[in-house]
């Protein structure tokens, strides 16, 4: 069995990446499973459950497959210009 720390790190990483995807629809898909504005405790609880980990992992793979080509939104630069990286043009 994978240790608790690695499970939590994995679910946090998936959550962070989905939240940064440059398509709001990705987040809307994500919150069908992971609570909207998930707290640390929400992620801890999900990481402890094998079924939740499996569901979250499958949802993450599906979202990345569908929305990954849109790149990652990183906010605005100091001039106010929209900044996203990795989007296929």
PyMOL Python script that loads the backbone (N, CA, C, O; Angstrom):
from pymol import cmd

cmd.read_pdbstr("""\
ATOM      1  N   UNK A   1       0.839  -1.190   0.000  1.00  0.00           N
ATOM      2  CA  UNK A   1       0.000   0.000   0.000  1.00  0.00           C
ATOM      3  C   UNK A   1       0.880   1.249   0.000  1.00  0.00           C
ATOM      4  O   UNK A   1       1.881   1.314   0.713  1.00  0.00           O
ATOM      5  N   UNK A   2       0.502   2.223  -0.796  1.00  0.00           N
ATOM      6  CA  UNK A   2       1.239   3.484  -0.852  1.00  0.00           C
ATOM      7  C   UNK A   2       1.018   4.231   0.451  1.00  0.00           C
ATOM      8  O   UNK A   2      -0.087   4.243   0.994  1.00  0.00           O
ATOM      9  N   UNK A   3       2.085   4.857   0.950  1.00  0.00           N
ATOM     10  CA  UNK A   3       1.931   5.548   2.228  1.00  0.00           C
ATOM     11  C   UNK A   3       1.004   6.766   2.104  1.00  0.00           C
ATOM     12  O   UNK A   3       0.798   7.305   1.017  1.00  0.00           O
ATOM     13  N   UNK A   4       0.465   7.172   3.226  1.00  0.00           N
ATOM     14  CA  UNK A   4      -0.540   8.238   3.285  1.00  0.00           C
ATOM     15  C   UNK A   4      -0.020   9.555   2.717  1.00  0.00           C
ATOM     16  O   UNK A   4      -0.753  10.286   2.050  1.00  0.00           O
ATOM     17  N   UNK A   5       1.243   9.849   2.984  1.00  0.00           N
ATOM     18  CA  UNK A   5       1.818  11.115   2.518  1.00  0.00           C
ATOM     19  C   UNK A   5       1.846  11.176   0.988  1.00  0.00           C
ATOM     20  O   UNK A   5       1.512  12.205   0.401  1.00  0.00           O
ATOM     21  N   UNK A   6       2.243  10.081   0.349  1.00  0.00           N
ATOM     22  CA  UNK A   6       2.299  10.054  -1.121  1.00  0.00           C
ATOM     23  C   UNK A   6       0.906  10.156  -1.732  1.00  0.00           C
ATOM     24  O   UNK A   6       0.720  10.813  -2.756  1.00  0.00           O
ATOM     25  N   UNK A   7      -0.058   9.515  -1.114  1.00  0.00           N
ATOM     26  CA  UNK A   7      -1.434   9.594  -1.604  1.00  0.00           C
ATOM     27  C   UNK A   7      -1.931  11.037  -1.534  1.00  0.00           C
ATOM     28  O   UNK A   7      -2.538  11.537  -2.482  1.00  0.00           O
ATOM     29  N   UNK A   8      -1.672  11.700  -0.410  1.00  0.00           N
ATOM     30  CA  UNK A   8      -2.101  13.087  -0.253  1.00  0.00           C
ATOM     31  C   UNK A   8      -1.379  14.001  -1.241  1.00  0.00           C
ATOM     32  O   UNK A   8      -1.998  14.879  -1.840  1.00  0.00           O
ATOM     33  N   UNK A   9      -0.071  13.797  -1.413  1.00  0.00           N
ATOM     34  CA  UNK A   9       0.686  14.592  -2.385  1.00  0.00           C
ATOM     35  C   UNK A   9       0.114  14.426  -3.792  1.00  0.00           C
ATOM     36  O   UNK A   9       0.015  15.395  -4.545  1.00  0.00           O
ATOM     37  N   UNK A  10      -0.258  13.206  -4.140  1.00  0.00           N
ATOM     38  CA  UNK A  10      -0.802  12.931  -5.472  1.00  0.00           C
ATOM     39  C   UNK A  10      -2.135  13.644  -5.675  1.00  0.00           C
ATOM     40  O   UNK A  10      -2.346  14.279  -6.708  1.00  0.00           O
ATOM     41  N   UNK A  11      -3.019  13.546  -4.718  1.00  0.00           N
ATOM     42  CA  UNK A  11      -4.332  14.169  -4.882  1.00  0.00           C
ATOM     43  C   UNK A  11      -4.218  15.697  -4.890  1.00  0.00           C
ATOM     44  O   UNK A  11      -4.956  16.372  -5.608  1.00  0.00           O
ATOM     45  N   UNK A  12      -3.297  16.237  -4.094  1.00  0.00           N
ATOM     46  CA  UNK A  12      -3.074  17.698  -4.110  1.00  0.00           C
ATOM     47  C   UNK A  12      -2.536  18.139  -5.468  1.00  0.00           C
ATOM     48  O   UNK A  12      -2.963  19.160  -6.007  1.00  0.00           O
ATOM     49  N   UNK A  13      -1.608  17.377  -6.014  1.00  0.00           N
ATOM     50  CA  UNK A  13      -1.028  17.715  -7.316  1.00  0.00           C
ATOM     51  C   UNK A  13      -2.095  17.676  -8.407  1.00  0.00           C
ATOM     52  O   UNK A  13      -2.165  18.572  -9.248  1.00  0.00           O
ATOM     53  N   UNK A  14      -2.920  16.641  -8.387  1.00  0.00           N
ATOM     54  CA  UNK A  14      -3.994  16.559  -9.380  1.00  0.00           C
ATOM     55  C   UNK A  14      -4.929  17.751  -9.251  1.00  0.00           C
ATOM     56  O   UNK A  14      -5.317  18.356 -10.250  1.00  0.00           O
ATOM     57  N   UNK A  15      -5.287  18.084  -8.022  1.00  0.00           N
ATOM     58  CA  UNK A  15      -6.194  19.208  -7.779  1.00  0.00           C
ATOM     59  C   UNK A  15      -5.588  20.521  -8.291  1.00  0.00           C
ATOM     60  O   UNK A  15      -6.263  21.307  -8.956  1.00  0.00           O
ATOM     61  N   UNK A  16      -4.335  20.743  -7.979  1.00  0.00           N
ATOM     62  CA  UNK A  16      -3.658  21.971  -8.422  1.00  0.00           C
ATOM     63  C   UNK A  16      -3.636  22.067  -9.940  1.00  0.00           C
ATOM     64  O   UNK A  16      -3.946  23.119 -10.498  1.00  0.00           O
ATOM     65  N   UNK A  17      -3.274  20.988 -10.609  1.00  0.00           N
ATOM     66  CA  UNK A  17      -3.195  21.008 -12.067  1.00  0.00           C
ATOM     67  C   UNK A  17      -4.548  21.245 -12.716  1.00  0.00           C
ATOM     68  O   UNK A  17      -4.650  22.022 -13.665  1.00  0.00           O
ATOM     69  N   UNK A  18      -5.582  20.591 -12.222  1.00  0.00           N
ATOM     70  CA  UNK A  18      -6.912  20.802 -12.798  1.00  0.00           C
ATOM     71  C   UNK A  18      -7.349  22.253 -12.587  1.00  0.00           C
ATOM     72  O   UNK A  18      -7.922  22.863 -13.491  1.00  0.00           O
ATOM     73  N   UNK A  19      -7.087  22.802 -11.416  1.00  0.00           N
ATOM     74  CA  UNK A  19      -7.475  24.186 -11.132  1.00  0.00           C
ATOM     75  C   UNK A  19      -6.731  25.193 -12.009  1.00  0.00           C
ATOM     76  O   UNK A  19      -7.216  26.306 -12.213  1.00  0.00           O
ATOM     77  N   UNK A  20      -5.575  24.822 -12.522  1.00  0.00           N
ATOM     78  CA  UNK A  20      -4.787  25.723 -13.363  1.00  0.00           C
ATOM     79  C   UNK A  20      -5.047  25.549 -14.855  1.00  0.00           C
ATOM     80  O   UNK A  20      -4.540  26.330 -15.660  1.00  0.00           O
ATOM     81  N   UNK A  21      -5.827  24.538 -15.239  1.00  0.00           N
ATOM     82  CA  UNK A  21      -6.094  24.338 -16.662  1.00  0.00           C
ATOM     83  C   UNK A  21      -6.780  25.562 -17.255  1.00  0.00           C
ATOM     84  O   UNK A  21      -7.599  26.212 -16.606  1.00  0.00           O
ATOM     85  N   UNK A  22      -6.431  25.855 -18.484  1.00  0.00           N
ATOM     86  CA  UNK A  22      -6.897  27.058 -19.169  1.00  0.00           C
ATOM     87  C   UNK A  22      -8.272  26.840 -19.818  1.00  0.00           C
ATOM     88  O   UNK A  22      -8.505  27.254 -20.953  1.00  0.00           O
ATOM     89  N   UNK A  23      -9.162  26.195 -19.090  1.00  0.00           N
ATOM     90  CA  UNK A  23     -10.529  25.982 -19.563  1.00  0.00           C
ATOM     91  C   UNK A  23     -11.394  25.747 -18.332  1.00  0.00           C
ATOM     92  O   UNK A  23     -11.223  24.756 -17.623  1.00  0.00           O
ATOM     93  N   UNK A  24     -12.305  26.647 -18.087  1.00  0.00           N
ATOM     94  CA  UNK A  24     -13.164  26.553 -16.917  1.00  0.00           C
ATOM     95  C   UNK A  24     -13.995  25.277 -16.901  1.00  0.00           C
ATOM     96  O   UNK A  24     -14.386  24.801 -15.836  1.00  0.00           O
ATOM     97  N   UNK A  25     -14.260  24.732 -18.064  1.00  0.00           N
ATOM     98  CA  UNK A  25     -15.042  23.497 -18.144  1.00  0.00           C
ATOM     99  C   UNK A  25     -14.333  22.345 -17.438  1.00  0.00           C
ATOM    100  O   UNK A  25     -14.987  21.454 -16.896  1.00  0.00           O
ATOM    101  N   UNK A  26     -13.011  22.357 -17.440  1.00  0.00           N
ATOM    102  CA  UNK A  26     -12.251  21.309 -16.749  1.00  0.00           C
ATOM    103  C   UNK A  26     -12.564  21.335 -15.259  1.00  0.00           C
ATOM    104  O   UNK A  26     -12.792  20.292 -14.646  1.00  0.00           O
ATOM    105  N   UNK A  27     -12.574  22.526 -14.684  1.00  0.00           N
ATOM    106  CA  UNK A  27     -12.872  22.665 -13.259  1.00  0.00           C
ATOM    107  C   UNK A  27     -14.307  22.237 -12.971  1.00  0.00           C
ATOM    108  O   UNK A  27     -14.575  21.602 -11.951  1.00  0.00           O
ATOM    109  N   UNK A  28     -15.218  22.576 -13.854  1.00  0.00           N
ATOM    110  CA  UNK A  28     -16.613  22.210 -13.655  1.00  0.00           C
ATOM    111  C   UNK A  28     -16.774  20.677 -13.650  1.00  0.00           C
ATOM    112  O   UNK A  28     -17.588  20.141 -12.898  1.00  0.00           O
ATOM    113  N   UNK A  29     -16.014  19.994 -14.470  1.00  0.00           N
ATOM    114  CA  UNK A  29     -16.021  18.523 -14.452  1.00  0.00           C
ATOM    115  C   UNK A  29     -15.433  17.996 -13.136  1.00  0.00           C
ATOM    116  O   UNK A  29     -15.944  17.045 -12.545  1.00  0.00           O
ATOM    117  N   UNK A  30     -14.364  18.629 -12.704  1.00  0.00           N
ATOM    118  CA  UNK A  30     -13.643  18.212 -11.497  1.00  0.00           C
ATOM    119  C   UNK A  30     -14.526  18.290 -10.256  1.00  0.00           C
ATOM    120  O   UNK A  30     -14.516  17.389  -9.417  1.00  0.00           O
ATOM    121  N   UNK A  31     -15.295  19.387 -10.148  1.00  0.00           N
ATOM    122  CA  UNK A  31     -16.082  19.562  -8.923  1.00  0.00           C
ATOM    123  C   UNK A  31     -17.320  18.673  -8.875  1.00  0.00           C
ATOM    124  O   UNK A  31     -18.077  18.712  -7.904  1.00  0.00           O
ATOM    125  N   UNK A  32     -17.527  17.879  -9.909  1.00  0.00           N
ATOM    126  CA  UNK A  32     -18.558  16.842  -9.801  1.00  0.00           C
ATOM    127  C   UNK A  32     -18.111  15.743  -8.851  1.00  0.00           C
ATOM    128  O   UNK A  32     -18.931  14.958  -8.375  1.00  0.00           O
ATOM    129  N   UNK A  33     -16.819  15.686  -8.574  1.00  0.00           N
ATOM    130  CA  UNK A  33     -16.262  14.653  -7.710  1.00  0.00           C
ATOM    131  C   UNK A  33     -15.557  15.255  -6.496  1.00  0.00           C
ATOM    132  O   UNK A  33     -15.796  14.838  -5.363  1.00  0.00           O
ATOM    133  N   UNK A  34     -14.701  16.223  -6.733  1.00  0.00           N
ATOM    134  CA  UNK A  34     -13.942  16.877  -5.671  1.00  0.00           C
ATOM    135  C   UNK A  34     -14.720  18.142  -5.284  1.00  0.00           C
ATOM    136  O   UNK A  34     -15.165  18.879  -6.164  1.00  0.00           O
ATOM    137  N   UNK A  35     -14.890  18.403  -3.985  1.00  0.00           N
ATOM    138  CA  UNK A  35     -15.686  19.564  -3.593  1.00  0.00           C
ATOM    139  C   UNK A  35     -15.170  20.872  -4.201  1.00  0.00           C
ATOM    140  O   UNK A  35     -13.964  21.077  -4.340  1.00  0.00           O
ATOM    141  N   UNK A  36     -16.107  21.743  -4.557  1.00  0.00           N
ATOM    142  CA  UNK A  36     -15.756  23.081  -5.025  1.00  0.00           C
ATOM    143  C   UNK A  36     -14.965  23.770  -3.921  1.00  0.00           C
ATOM    144  O   UNK A  36     -15.352  23.735  -2.754  1.00  0.00           O
ATOM    145  N   UNK A  37     -13.850  24.399  -4.302  1.00  0.00           N
ATOM    146  CA  UNK A  37     -12.960  25.053  -3.335  1.00  0.00           C
ATOM    147  C   UNK A  37     -12.561  24.082  -2.225  1.00  0.00           C
ATOM    148  O   UNK A  37     -12.651  24.402  -1.039  1.00  0.00           O
ATOM    149  N   UNK A  38     -12.124  22.902  -2.625  1.00  0.00           N
ATOM    150  CA  UNK A  38     -11.748  21.851  -1.674  1.00  0.00           C
ATOM    151  C   UNK A  38     -10.724  22.358  -0.666  1.00  0.00           C
ATOM    152  O   UNK A  38      -9.768  23.050  -1.015  1.00  0.00           O
ATOM    153  N   UNK A  39     -10.948  21.999   0.584  1.00  0.00           N
ATOM    154  CA  UNK A  39     -10.007  22.351   1.647  1.00  0.00           C
ATOM    155  C   UNK A  39      -8.947  21.260   1.763  1.00  0.00           C
ATOM    156  O   UNK A  39      -9.064  20.186   1.173  1.00  0.00           O
ATOM    157  N   UNK A  40      -7.932  21.562   2.524  1.00  0.00           N
ATOM    158  CA  UNK A  40      -6.891  20.566   2.810  1.00  0.00           C
ATOM    159  C   UNK A  40      -7.532  19.322   3.412  1.00  0.00           C
ATOM    160  O   UNK A  40      -7.176  18.200   3.051  1.00  0.00           O
ATOM    161  N   UNK A  41      -8.470  19.517   4.320  1.00  0.00           N
ATOM    162  CA  UNK A  41      -9.115  18.375   4.973  1.00  0.00           C
ATOM    163  C   UNK A  41      -9.935  17.549   3.983  1.00  0.00           C
ATOM    164  O   UNK A  41      -9.966  16.322   4.074  1.00  0.00           O
ATOM    165  N   UNK A  42     -10.600  18.219   3.036  1.00  0.00           N
ATOM    166  CA  UNK A  42     -11.329  17.482   1.993  1.00  0.00           C
ATOM    167  C   UNK A  42     -10.380  16.548   1.252  1.00  0.00           C
ATOM    168  O   UNK A  42     -10.699  15.381   1.023  1.00  0.00           O
ATOM    169  N   UNK A  43      -9.213  17.067   0.877  1.00  0.00           N
ATOM    170  CA  UNK A  43      -8.243  16.273   0.124  1.00  0.00           C
ATOM    171  C   UNK A  43      -7.644  15.167   0.982  1.00  0.00           C
ATOM    172  O   UNK A  43      -7.401  14.062   0.496  1.00  0.00           O
ATOM    173  N   UNK A  44      -7.404  15.460   2.260  1.00  0.00           N
ATOM    174  CA  UNK A  44      -6.903  14.430   3.179  1.00  0.00           C
ATOM    175  C   UNK A  44      -7.906  13.293   3.262  1.00  0.00           C
ATOM    176  O   UNK A  44      -7.539  12.125   3.137  1.00  0.00           O
ATOM    177  N   UNK A  45      -9.170  13.633   3.472  1.00  0.00           N
ATOM    178  CA  UNK A  45     -10.204  12.605   3.592  1.00  0.00           C
ATOM    179  C   UNK A  45     -10.294  11.752   2.325  1.00  0.00           C
ATOM    180  O   UNK A  45     -10.387  10.527   2.403  1.00  0.00           O
ATOM    181  N   UNK A  46     -10.266  12.401   1.163  1.00  0.00           N
ATOM    182  CA  UNK A  46     -10.350  11.660  -0.096  1.00  0.00           C
ATOM    183  C   UNK A  46      -9.130  10.772  -0.300  1.00  0.00           C
ATOM    184  O   UNK A  46      -9.244   9.668  -0.831  1.00  0.00           O
ATOM    185  N   UNK A  47      -7.964  11.253   0.122  1.00  0.00           N
ATOM    186  CA  UNK A  47      -6.730  10.484  -0.083  1.00  0.00           C
ATOM    187  C   UNK A  47      -6.693   9.212   0.760  1.00  0.00           C
ATOM    188  O   UNK A  47      -5.961   8.277   0.437  1.00  0.00           O
ATOM    189  N   UNK A  48      -7.466   9.171   1.824  1.00  0.00           N
ATOM    190  CA  UNK A  48      -7.479   8.004   2.714  1.00  0.00           C
ATOM    191  C   UNK A  48      -8.372   6.876   2.201  1.00  0.00           C
ATOM    192  O   UNK A  48      -8.267   5.741   2.665  1.00  0.00           O
ATOM    193  N   UNK A  49      -9.242   7.180   1.255  1.00  0.00           N
ATOM    194  CA  UNK A  49     -10.223   6.208   0.778  1.00  0.00           C
ATOM    195  C   UNK A  49      -9.795   5.650  -0.586  1.00  0.00           C
ATOM    196  O   UNK A  49      -9.613   6.406  -1.541  1.00  0.00           O
ATOM    197  N   UNK A  50      -9.638   4.336  -0.669  1.00  0.00           N
ATOM    198  CA  UNK A  50      -9.198   3.707  -1.922  1.00  0.00           C
ATOM    199  C   UNK A  50     -10.151   4.002  -3.074  1.00  0.00           C
ATOM    200  O   UNK A  50      -9.708   4.285  -4.187  1.00  0.00           O
ATOM    201  N   UNK A  51     -11.439   3.939  -2.821  1.00  0.00           N
ATOM    202  CA  UNK A  51     -12.422   4.205  -3.865  1.00  0.00           C
ATOM    203  C   UNK A  51     -12.345   5.638  -4.354  1.00  0.00           C
ATOM    204  O   UNK A  51     -12.398   5.893  -5.557  1.00  0.00           O
ATOM    205  N   UNK A  52     -12.219   6.577  -3.422  1.00  0.00           N
ATOM    206  CA  UNK A  52     -12.086   7.986  -3.802  1.00  0.00           C
ATOM    207  C   UNK A  52     -10.816   8.214  -4.611  1.00  0.00           C
ATOM    208  O   UNK A  52     -10.836   8.935  -5.608  1.00  0.00           O
ATOM    209  N   UNK A  53      -9.714   7.604  -4.187  1.00  0.00           N
ATOM    210  CA  UNK A  53      -8.453   7.767  -4.917  1.00  0.00           C
ATOM    211  C   UNK A  53      -8.574   7.236  -6.341  1.00  0.00           C
ATOM    212  O   UNK A  53      -8.071   7.846  -7.284  1.00  0.00           O
ATOM    213  N   UNK A  54      -9.238   6.110  -6.488  1.00  0.00           N
ATOM    214  CA  UNK A  54      -9.432   5.538  -7.822  1.00  0.00           C
ATOM    215  C   UNK A  54     -10.305   6.460  -8.672  1.00  0.00           C
ATOM    216  O   UNK A  54      -9.987   6.733  -9.829  1.00  0.00           O
ATOM    217  N   UNK A  55     -11.401   6.935  -8.093  1.00  0.00           N
ATOM    218  CA  UNK A  55     -12.306   7.827  -8.827  1.00  0.00           C
ATOM    219  C   UNK A  55     -11.626   9.136  -9.211  1.00  0.00           C
ATOM    220  O   UNK A  55     -11.764   9.605 -10.341  1.00  0.00           O
ATOM    221  N   UNK A  56     -10.895   9.722  -8.272  1.00  0.00           N
ATOM    222  CA  UNK A  56     -10.196  10.989  -8.537  1.00  0.00           C
ATOM    223  C   UNK A  56      -9.138  10.790  -9.617  1.00  0.00           C
ATOM    224  O   UNK A  56      -9.000  11.623 -10.513  1.00  0.00           O
ATOM    225  N   UNK A  57      -8.397   9.700  -9.536  1.00  0.00           N
ATOM    226  CA  UNK A  57      -7.353   9.432 -10.530  1.00  0.00           C
ATOM    227  C   UNK A  57      -7.955   9.267 -11.924  1.00  0.00           C
ATOM    228  O   UNK A  57      -7.427   9.808 -12.896  1.00  0.00           O
ATOM    229  N   UNK A  58      -9.039   8.533 -12.024  1.00  0.00           N
ATOM    230  CA  UNK A  58      -9.696   8.342 -13.323  1.00  0.00           C
ATOM    231  C   UNK A  58     -10.268   9.661 -13.858  1.00  0.00           C
ATOM    232  O   UNK A  58     -10.161   9.956 -15.048  1.00  0.00           O
ATOM    233  N   UNK A  59     -10.871  10.445 -12.969  1.00  0.00           N
ATOM    234  CA  UNK A  59     -11.423  11.742 -13.375  1.00  0.00           C
ATOM    235  C   UNK A  59     -10.286  12.655 -13.864  1.00  0.00           C
ATOM    236  O   UNK A  59     -10.428  13.335 -14.879  1.00  0.00           O
ATOM    237  N   UNK A  60      -9.171  12.664 -13.144  1.00  0.00           N
ATOM    238  CA  UNK A  60      -8.017  13.489 -13.516  1.00  0.00           C
ATOM    239  C   UNK A  60      -7.500  13.098 -14.900  1.00  0.00           C
ATOM    240  O   UNK A  60      -7.252  13.966 -15.737  1.00  0.00           O
ATOM    241  N   UNK A  61      -7.338  11.811 -15.143  1.00  0.00           N
ATOM    242  CA  UNK A  61      -6.846  11.344 -16.441  1.00  0.00           C
ATOM    243  C   UNK A  61      -7.794  11.776 -17.553  1.00  0.00           C
ATOM    244  O   UNK A  61      -7.355  12.236 -18.607  1.00  0.00           O
ATOM    245  N   UNK A  62      -9.086  11.628 -17.317  1.00  0.00           N
ATOM    246  CA  UNK A  62     -10.064  12.043 -18.313  1.00  0.00           C
ATOM    247  C   UNK A  62     -10.022  13.541 -18.584  1.00  0.00           C
ATOM    248  O   UNK A  62     -10.078  13.971 -19.736  1.00  0.00           O
ATOM    249  N   UNK A  63      -9.925  14.324 -17.533  1.00  0.00           N
ATOM    250  CA  UNK A  63      -9.875  15.782 -17.686  1.00  0.00           C
ATOM    251  C   UNK A  63      -8.614  16.207 -18.419  1.00  0.00           C
ATOM    252  O   UNK A  63      -8.671  17.056 -19.309  1.00  0.00           O
ATOM    253  N   UNK A  64      -7.490  15.635 -18.061  1.00  0.00           N
ATOM    254  CA  UNK A  64      -6.238  16.008 -18.728  1.00  0.00           C
ATOM    255  C   UNK A  64      -6.269  15.595 -20.198  1.00  0.00           C
ATOM    256  O   UNK A  64      -5.755  16.311 -21.058  1.00  0.00           O
ATOM    257  N   UNK A  65      -6.867  14.449 -20.483  1.00  0.00           N
ATOM    258  CA  UNK A  65      -6.986  14.015 -21.878  1.00  0.00           C
ATOM    259  C   UNK A  65      -7.858  14.974 -22.676  1.00  0.00           C
ATOM    260  O   UNK A  65      -7.562  15.289 -23.829  1.00  0.00           O
ATOM    261  N   UNK A  66      -8.917  15.426 -22.059  1.00  0.00           N
ATOM    262  CA  UNK A  66      -9.878  16.299 -22.753  1.00  0.00           C
ATOM    263  C   UNK A  66      -9.431  17.757 -22.823  1.00  0.00           C
ATOM    264  O   UNK A  66      -9.613  18.410 -23.851  1.00  0.00           O
ATOM    265  N   UNK A  67      -8.849  18.273 -21.743  1.00  0.00           N
ATOM    266  CA  UNK A  67      -8.562  19.705 -21.648  1.00  0.00           C
ATOM    267  C   UNK A  67      -7.071  20.058 -21.599  1.00  0.00           C
ATOM    268  O   UNK A  67      -6.713  21.235 -21.614  1.00  0.00           O
ATOM    269  N   UNK A  68      -6.215  19.056 -21.540  1.00  0.00           N
ATOM    270  CA  UNK A  68      -4.782  19.312 -21.385  1.00  0.00           C
ATOM    271  C   UNK A  68      -4.168  20.141 -22.496  1.00  0.00           C
ATOM    272  O   UNK A  68      -3.212  20.881 -22.261  1.00  0.00           O
ATOM    273  N   UNK A  69      -4.703  20.029 -23.706  1.00  0.00           N
ATOM    274  CA  UNK A  69      -4.149  20.796 -24.826  1.00  0.00           C
ATOM    275  C   UNK A  69      -4.441  22.290 -24.743  1.00  0.00           C
ATOM    276  O   UNK A  69      -3.907  23.073 -25.529  1.00  0.00           O
ATOM    277  N   UNK A  70      -5.282  22.686 -23.799  1.00  0.00           N
ATOM    278  CA  UNK A  70      -5.589  24.107 -23.629  1.00  0.00           C
ATOM    279  C   UNK A  70      -4.522  24.833 -22.820  1.00  0.00           C
ATOM    280  O   UNK A  70      -4.552  26.059 -22.715  1.00  0.00           O
ATOM    281  N   UNK A  71      -3.588  24.093 -22.252  1.00  0.00           N
ATOM    282  CA  UNK A  71      -2.503  24.695 -21.483  1.00  0.00           C
ATOM    283  C   UNK A  71      -2.941  25.064 -20.071  1.00  0.00           C
ATOM    284  O   UNK A  71      -4.024  24.695 -19.615  1.00  0.00           O
ATOM    285  N   UNK A  72      -2.067  25.804 -19.395  1.00  0.00           N
ATOM    286  CA  UNK A  72      -2.287  26.207 -18.011  1.00  0.00           C
ATOM    287  C   UNK A  72      -2.358  27.718 -17.908  1.00  0.00           C
ATOM    288  O   UNK A  72      -1.519  28.434 -18.454  1.00  0.00           O
ATOM    289  N   UNK A  73      -3.366  28.189 -17.205  1.00  0.00           N
ATOM    290  CA  UNK A  73      -3.542  29.619 -16.962  1.00  0.00           C
ATOM    291  C   UNK A  73      -2.755  29.995 -15.712  1.00  0.00           C
ATOM    292  O   UNK A  73      -2.905  29.375 -14.660  1.00  0.00           O
ATOM    293  N   UNK A  74      -1.917  31.017 -15.841  1.00  0.00           N
ATOM    294  CA  UNK A  74      -1.085  31.427 -14.714  1.00  0.00           C
ATOM    295  C   UNK A  74      -1.391  32.846 -14.238  1.00  0.00           C
ATOM    296  O   UNK A  74      -0.622  33.422 -13.469  1.00  0.00           O
ATOM    297  N   UNK A  75      -2.495  33.402 -14.686  1.00  0.00           N
ATOM    298  CA  UNK A  75      -2.861  34.743 -14.242  1.00  0.00           C
ATOM    299  C   UNK A  75      -2.459  35.788 -15.259  1.00  0.00           C
ATOM    300  O   UNK A  75      -2.383  35.519 -16.458  1.00  0.00           O
ATOM    301  N   UNK A  76      -2.205  36.977 -14.762  1.00  0.00           N
ATOM    302  CA  UNK A  76      -1.809  38.093 -15.613  1.00  0.00           C
ATOM    303  C   UNK A  76      -0.406  38.547 -15.242  1.00  0.00           C
ATOM    304  O   UNK A  76      -0.004  38.469 -14.081  1.00  0.00           O
ATOM    305  N   UNK A  77       0.333  39.020 -16.235  1.00  0.00           N
ATOM    306  CA  UNK A  77       1.656  39.549 -15.937  1.00  0.00           C
ATOM    307  C   UNK A  77       1.506  40.975 -15.398  1.00  0.00           C
ATOM    308  O   UNK A  77       0.384  41.455 -15.238  1.00  0.00           O
ATOM    309  N   UNK A  78       2.596  41.641 -15.122  1.00  0.00           N
ATOM    310  CA  UNK A  78       2.519  42.972 -14.501  1.00  0.00           C
ATOM    311  C   UNK A  78       1.923  44.036 -15.413  1.00  0.00           C
ATOM    312  O   UNK A  78       1.584  45.126 -14.954  1.00  0.00           O
ATOM    313  N   UNK A  79       1.794  43.730 -16.701  1.00  0.00           N
ATOM    314  CA  UNK A  79       1.159  44.679 -17.621  1.00  0.00           C
ATOM    315  C   UNK A  79      -0.335  44.392 -17.778  1.00  0.00           C
ATOM    316  O   UNK A  79      -1.039  45.113 -18.486  1.00  0.00           O
ATOM    317  N   UNK A  80      -0.814  43.341 -17.119  1.00  0.00           N
ATOM    318  CA  UNK A  80      -2.217  42.970 -17.217  1.00  0.00           C
ATOM    319  C   UNK A  80      -2.515  41.998 -18.341  1.00  0.00           C
ATOM    320  O   UNK A  80      -3.672  41.667 -18.598  1.00  0.00           O
ATOM    321  N   UNK A  81      -1.458  41.539 -19.013  1.00  0.00           N
ATOM    322  CA  UNK A  81      -1.634  40.590 -20.114  1.00  0.00           C
ATOM    323  C   UNK A  81      -1.898  39.186 -19.567  1.00  0.00           C
ATOM    324  O   UNK A  81      -1.227  38.720 -18.645  1.00  0.00           O
ATOM    325  N   UNK A  82      -2.890  38.531 -20.160  1.00  0.00           N
ATOM    326  CA  UNK A  82      -3.284  37.164 -19.825  1.00  0.00           C
ATOM    327  C   UNK A  82      -2.105  36.226 -20.104  1.00  0.00           C
ATOM    328  O   UNK A  82      -1.505  36.292 -21.177  1.00  0.00           O
ATOM    329  N   UNK A  83      -1.771  35.359 -19.152  1.00  0.00           N
ATOM    330  CA  UNK A  83      -0.616  34.466 -19.322  1.00  0.00           C
ATOM    331  C   UNK A  83      -1.065  33.012 -19.187  1.00  0.00           C
ATOM    332  O   UNK A  83      -1.581  32.589 -18.153  1.00  0.00           O
ATOM    333  N   UNK A  84      -0.850  32.271 -20.261  1.00  0.00           N
ATOM    334  CA  UNK A  84      -1.113  30.827 -20.253  1.00  0.00           C
ATOM    335  C   UNK A  84       0.043  30.163 -20.988  1.00  0.00           C
ATOM    336  O   UNK A  84       0.599  30.723 -21.932  1.00  0.00           O
ATOM    337  N   UNK A  85       0.393  28.966 -20.543  1.00  0.00           N
ATOM    338  CA  UNK A  85       1.491  28.238 -21.154  1.00  0.00           C
ATOM    339  C   UNK A  85       1.047  26.857 -21.582  1.00  0.00           C
ATOM    340  O   UNK A  85       0.189  26.243 -20.949  1.00  0.00           O
ATOM    341  N   UNK A  86       1.630  26.378 -22.652  1.00  0.00           N
ATOM    342  CA  UNK A  86       1.445  25.014 -23.086  1.00  0.00           C
ATOM    343  C   UNK A  86       0.267  24.752 -23.983  1.00  0.00           C
ATOM    344  O   UNK A  86       0.035  23.610 -24.378  1.00  0.00           O
ATOM    345  N   UNK A  87      -0.490  25.786 -24.319  1.00  0.00           N
ATOM    346  CA  UNK A  87      -1.664  25.568 -25.158  1.00  0.00           C
ATOM    347  C   UNK A  87      -1.234  25.264 -26.593  1.00  0.00           C
ATOM    348  O   UNK A  87      -0.354  25.920 -27.151  1.00  0.00           O
ATOM    349  N   UNK A  88      -1.884  24.246 -27.173  1.00  0.00           N
ATOM    350  CA  UNK A  88      -1.642  23.966 -28.586  1.00  0.00           C
ATOM    351  C   UNK A  88      -2.348  25.028 -29.400  1.00  0.00           C
ATOM    352  O   UNK A  88      -3.491  25.387 -29.116  1.00  0.00           O
ATOM    353  N   UNK A  89      -1.685  25.513 -30.380  1.00  0.00           N
ATOM    354  CA  UNK A  89      -2.264  26.592 -31.191  1.00  0.00           C
ATOM    355  C   UNK A  89      -2.924  26.069 -32.416  1.00  0.00           C
ATOM    356  O   UNK A  89      -3.461  26.845 -33.207  1.00  0.00           O
TER     357      UNK A  89
END
""", "prot")
cmd.dss("prot")
cmd.show_as("cartoon", "prot")
cmd.util.cbc("prot")
cmd.orient("prot")
